Amino acid sequence: MSDATPRLRLGIPKGSLQDTTQKLFQRAGYDLRISGRSYYPDIDDAEIQCILIRPQEMARYVEQGVLDCAITGLDWMLETGADVAELADLRAPWPNYGTVRWVMASKEGSAFNSVKDLEGRHIATEAVGMTKRFLAEHGVNASVEFSWGATEVKPPILADAIVDVSETGSSLRANQLRVMHVVLESTPRFIANRAAAQDVWKRAKIERMLMLLKGAIAAATRVLLAMNVARDRVDAVLRILPALATPTVSTLSDPDWVDLSTVVEEKQVRELIPRLYEAGARGIIELPINKIID
């Protein structure tokens, strides 16, 4: 590729979001390959250059223009205070792409039941800025110390309370911690440098990418059901389908039968298929969907 060829520099999050981000791009139609030894993943689009960076640093590099766009969590956007354009919420029903909570927690049985009880106390967290803002909102003065990891083991000896990220709460329970407050709920976000978002070529490239990524997420929980239905049974079958389904009805070579297809939530299929069969549907096929573009 010549130096004159325009290029979009894209930040791919390293760590917990990495595998799911790779899966998302693959479902969107991109061949994104992440090597264990390289911080520059390969992608089958010569107009995109990928860089693997920890989510905690991502927003800062986007703000500086080192990256044109990236995926990172809302939590780290707010923690860094970076001035970036937020273009999409990419929450999806996949590992680490759902909603995670940053919670304030203390040891079970301790005297700390509320943020108000932490006046003059010590709090350990990876999200120092977020925690300080939360304390300020509640008028509490406390010492906030950066934690390099294993934050949940620090109360009650190394800290009076913690602010830590929790997806299922299992780690908190295992360490006999109780949640005092939810400080923030966070999901993955697609962000862009403000100058890049105003650049005509880069903005168009980003919007096309986002259309495919969001289409892959929209299809994540849905499948296509196709079936043959006798014409005199069509109304009975349609009554069974979910209200939001918009079936396509096509004529078959046999004038007494039609082909009916529709998109439904995958979790509904187990209940739907037996009922559809009882209503007269035959040759029922369930097909996966990679993308839905509205």
C-alpha positions in Angstrom: 0.0 0.0 0.0 1.4 3.4 -1.0 1.9 6.2 1.5 -0.8 8.2 -0.3 -3.4 5.5 0.5 -5.7 6.7 3.4 -5.7 4.5 6.5 -7.8 4.2 9.6 -5.9 3.4 12.7 -8.0 1.2 15.0 -7.4 0.3 18.6 -8.3 -3.3 19.6 -8.6 -3.9 23.3 -6.0 -6.2 24.8 -7.0 -8.5 27.8 -10.5 -9.5 28.8 -12.2 -7.9 25.8 -9.7 -9.2 23.3 -11.2 -12.6 22.3 -14.8 -11.3 22.1 -13.7 -8.3 20.0 -12.0 -10.7 17.6 -15.2 -12.8 17.4 -17.3 -9.6 16.9 -15.2 -8.5 13.9 -15.2 -12.0 12.4 -19.0 -12.1 12.6 -19.1 -8.7 11.0 -17.1 -10.1 8.1 -13.6 -9.1 8.9 -10.8 -11.6 9.1 -9.1 -10.2 12.2 -6.1 -12.2 13.4 -4.4 -11.5 16.7 -1.0 -13.1 17.2 0.3 -13.8 20.7 3.6 -12.1 20.0 2.5 -9.0 18.0 0.7 -5.9 19.0 -0.3 -5.2 15.4 -3.2 -7.6 14.5 -3.7 -8.5 10.9 -7.0 -7.6 9.2 -8.1 -8.2 5.7 -8.7 -4.6 4.9 -5.8 -2.6 3.6 -7.3 0.6 4.7 -7.3 -0.3 8.4 -4.3 -0.6 10.7 -5.0 -2.4 14.0 -3.1 -1.8 17.2 -3.5 -3.9 20.4 -3.7 -1.7 23.5 -5.0 -2.2 27.0 -8.5 -0.7 27.5 -7.3 1.4 30.4 -5.1 3.4 28.0 -7.2 3.4 24.9 -9.2 6.7 25.3 -6.1 8.7 26.0 -4.5 7.6 22.7 -7.7 8.3 20.8 -7.9 11.8 22.3 -4.3 12.4 21.3 -4.9 11.2 17.7 -2.5 8.3 18.0 -5.5 6.2 17.2 -8.4 7.3 15.0 -10.9 5.1 16.7 -11.1 2.2 19.2 -13.2 0.0 21.4 -12.9 0.4 25.2 -15.2 0.4 28.2 -17.2 3.4 29.4 -15.5 3.0 32.7 -12.0 3.7 31.3 -13.3 6.6 29.2 -14.6 8.2 32.4 -11.5 7.3 34.4 -9.1 9.0 32.0 -11.4 11.9 31.4 -10.4 11.8 27.7 -12.2 14.1 25.3 -13.4 11.7 22.6 -16.4 11.2 20.4 -18.5 8.2 21.6 -20.2 6.7 18.5 -21.8 3.4 19.7 -22.6 1.2 22.7 -21.4 -2.3 21.7 -22.9 -4.3 24.5 -23.6 -7.8 23.4 -24.6 -11.2 25.0 -21.0 -12.5 24.9 -18.3 -12.8 27.6 -17.0 -9.4 28.8 -19.3 -7.5 26.4 -22.2 -7.3 28.7 -22.8 -4.8 31.5 -20.2 -4.8 34.3 -20.5 -3.0 37.6 -18.0 -1.1 39.5 -19.0 -1.6 43.1 -17.9 -0.3 46.5 -17.6 -3.2 48.9 -16.4 -3.9 52.4 -15.8 -7.0 54.5 -18.9 -8.8 55.7 -19.4 -8.0 59.4 -17.4 -4.8 59.3 -18.7 -1.4 60.5 -18.7 0.0 56.9 -22.2 -0.2 55.5 -22.4 3.0 53.4 -20.0 5.4 51.7 -20.7 7.8 54.6 -19.0 5.4 57.0 -15.7 5.7 55.1 -14.9 9.3 56.2 -11.1 9.3 56.9 -10.8 5.7 55.9 -8.7 3.9 53.2 -10.1 2.6 49.9 -8.2 0.5 47.3 -9.1 0.5 43.6 -7.8 0.5 40.1 -10.2 3.3 39.3 -8.8 6.1 41.4 -10.4 9.0 39.5 -13.8 7.3 39.4 -13.7 6.6 43.1 -12.6 10.1 44.1 -15.5 11.5 42.1 -18.0 9.2 43.8 -16.7 10.2 47.2 -16.9 13.9 46.3 -20.5 13.5 45.1 -21.3 12.1 48.6 -19.2 14.7 50.5 -16.9 12.1 51.9 -13.1 12.6 52.4 -11.2 9.3 52.3 -7.8 8.1 51.2 -7.9 6.4 47.8 -4.9 4.2 46.9 -4.2 2.6 43.5 -4.4 -1.2 43.6 -2.2 -3.2 41.2 -4.5 -6.2 41.3 -6.1 -8.7 43.7 -8.1 -5.8 45.1 -10.8 -8.0 46.6 -8.3 -9.6 49.1 -7.3 -6.2 50.7 -10.1 -5.7 53.2 -9.9 -5.6 56.1 -6.1 -5.4 56.7 -4.8 -3.4 53.7 -7.9 -1.3 53.1 -11.2 -0.6 54.8 -13.2 -0.9 51.5 -12.6 -1.3 47.8 -14.0 -0.2 44.5 -13.7 -3.0 42.0 -15.3 -4.3 38.8 -17.7 -7.2 39.1 -19.5 -9.1 36.4 -21.1 -11.9 38.4 -20.2 -11.1 42.0 -18.6 -14.5 42.5 -15.2 -13.1 43.5 -16.7 -10.7 46.0 -18.7 -13.6 47.6 -15.6 -15.8 47.7 -13.7 -13.2 49.7 -16.7 -12.4 52.0 -17.3 -9.0 50.7 -20.6 -7.2 50.6 -21.6 -4.5 48.1 -22.3 -1.1 49.6 -22.9 0.9 46.4 -22.9 0.5 42.6 -20.5 3.2 41.5 -20.8 2.7 37.8 -22.3 0.4 35.2 -20.1 0.1 32.1 -20.4 -1.5 28.7 -18.0 -1.5 25.7 -18.0 1.6 23.6 -16.8 2.5 20.2 -15.0 5.9 20.4 -13.2 8.1 17.9 -10.8 11.0 17.9 -12.8 14.2 17.4 -10.8 15.3 14.4 -11.0 11.8 12.8 -14.8 11.9 13.3 -15.0 15.1 11.3 -12.7 13.8 8.5 -15.0 12.9 5.6 -13.1 9.7 4.5 -12.4 8.4 8.0 -16.0 9.1 9.2 -17.4 7.2 6.2 -15.0 4.3 6.9 -16.0 4.2 10.6 -19.7 4.4 9.8 -19.5 1.4 7.4 -17.5 -0.6 10.0 -20.0 0.3 12.7 -23.0 -0.7 10.5 -21.4 -4.2 10.2 -20.4 -4.5 13.9 -23.9 -3.5 15.1 -25.5 -5.8 12.6 -23.4 -8.7 14.0 -24.5 -7.8 17.6 -28.2 -7.5 16.5 -28.0 -11.0 15.1 -26.3 -12.5 18.1 -29.4 -13.8 19.8 -31.6 -14.4 16.7 -32.0 -17.2 14.2 -33.9 -17.6 10.9 -36.9 -20.0 10.9 -38.0 -21.2 7.5 -40.9 -23.6 6.8 -43.4 -24.9 4.3 -47.1 -24.2 5.2 -50.3 -25.2 3.5 -52.2 -22.1 2.4 -55.2 -23.0 4.6 -52.9 -23.2 7.6 -51.0 -19.9 7.1 -53.1 -17.8 9.5 -52.8 -20.5 12.2 -49.0 -20.5 11.9 -48.8 -16.7 11.8 -50.8 -16.5 15.1 -48.1 -18.5 16.8 -45.1 -16.4 15.7 -44.0 -13.6 18.0 -45.7 -10.2 17.5 -42.5 -8.5 16.5 -41.7 -11.1 13.8 -42.3 -10.0 10.2 -42.6 -13.1 8.1 -41.8 -13.4 4.4 -44.3 -15.5 2.5 -43.2 -16.9 -0.9 -45.1 -19.0 -3.4 -43.9 -22.5 -4.1 -44.2 -24.7 -7.2 -47.2 -26.3 -5.5 -49.9 -23.6 -5.5 -51.4 -25.1 -2.3 -48.3 -24.4 -0.3 -46.1 -21.4 0.6 -42.6 -20.9 2.0 -42.7 -18.9 5.2 -39.5 -17.5 6.9 -39.0 -15.1 9.8 -36.4 -14.0 12.3 -37.0 -14.9 16.0 -35.1 -14.9 19.2 -33.1 -18.1 19.5 -34.4 -18.7 23.1 -37.9 -18.9 21.7 -37.2 -21.7 19.2 -37.5 -24.6 21.6 -41.1 -23.6 22.3 -42.0 -22.4 18.8 -41.0 -25.4 16.7 -43.4 -28.0 18.3 -46.3 -25.5 18.2 -45.5 -24.6 14.6 -45.5 -28.2 13.6 -48.8 -28.8 15.4 -50.3 -25.9 13.5 -49.3 -27.4 10.1 -45.8 -26.2 9.4 -43.5 -28.8 7.7 -39.9 -28.9 6.7 -39.0 -26.5 9.5 -35.4 -25.3 9.3 -33.4 -23.2 11.8 -30.5 -21.2 10.4 -27.9 -19.1 12.1 -27.6 -15.4 11.2 -24.4 -13.4 11.1 -25.8 -9.9 10.7 -29.0 -8.0 10.8 -28.9 -4.6 9.2 -31.9 -2.5 9.9 
